[in-house]
């Protein structure tokens, strides 16, 4: 089980959070069908550090970004 540190509430159990997908994916409002499908479904799957968005659903209800190591699940808070 992960211990995720919310920037507002402090360290909490992962069951309080919802994963929000890869952070920093650029939205293109005038995309064609292929580009729109890629935006929705194609994400990086690295072995190492990965920039993610999380939502504190059972707490302060805010979105925040973290870097998570996909092998060790170590998390670093974004400034």
MARSEKOL-172549 format. One record per residue (C-alpha): residue in three letters; x, y, z. Coordinates in steps of 0.05 Angstrom, whole numbers, padded with zeros to 5 digits, always signed. Last residue first. Layout:
N
ALAXYZ/...
***
This chain:
79
UNK+00140+00442-00121/UNK+00122+00371-00142/UNK+00124+00319-00087/UNK+00170+00258-00096/UNK+00140+00188-00091/UNK+00175+00121-00084/UNK+00134+00067-00119/UNK+00197+00023-00125/UNK+00188+00003-00198/UNK+00144+00058-00226/UNK+00181+00114-00190/UNK+00129+00167-00176/UNK+00137+00242-00191/UNK+00078+00279-00161/UNK+00025+00328-00184/UNK-00036+00353-00146/UNK-00112+00355-00152/UNK-00154+00376-00093/UNK-00213+00343-00058/UNK-00189+00361+00013/UNK-00199+00290+00038/UNK-00233+00229+00010/UNK-00222+00244-00064/UNK-00151+00271-00059/UNK-00138+00271-00134/UNK-00071+00249-00163/UNK-00034+00272-00226/UNK+00030+00236-00249/UNK+00101+00249-00273/UNK+00139+00183-00280/UNK+00208+00164-00254/UNK+00233+00095-00273/UNK+00210+00040-00320/UNK+00169+00081-00368/UNK+00098+00070-00394/UNK+00083+00134-00432/UNK+00010+00145-00451/UNK-00033+00133-00512/UNK-00108+00129-00498/UNK-00141+00197-00497/UNK-00090+00241-00533/UNK-00076+00186-00584/UNK-00150+00180-00598/UNK-00155+00256-00607/UNK-00095+00255-00654/UNK-00127+00201-00696/UNK-00195+00236-00697/UNK-00168+00304-00717/UNK-00144+00352-00663/UNK-00170+00425-00659/UNK-00173+00427-00582/UNK-00102+00401-00572/UNK-00088+00383-00499/UNK-00015+00375-00479/UNK+00000+00316-00432/UNK+00037+00345-00372/UNK+00014+00295-00320/UNK+00001+00221-00334/UNK-00063+00194-00305/UNK-00110+00219-00250/UNK-00103+00165-00198/UNK-00155+00171-00143/UNK-00137+00181-00071/UNK-00162+00163-00001/UNK-00145+00089-00011/UNK-00072+00110-00019/UNK-00064+00122+00056/UNK-00049+00193+00077/UNK+00012+00236+00090/UNK-00003+00311+00096/UNK-00070+00345+00088/UNK-00054+00404+00041/UNK+00005+00380-00002/UNK-00024+00309+00001/UNK+00031+00259+00018/UNK+00016+00190-00010/UNK+00031+00127+00031/UNK+00025+00070-00018/UNK+00000+00000+00000/
***
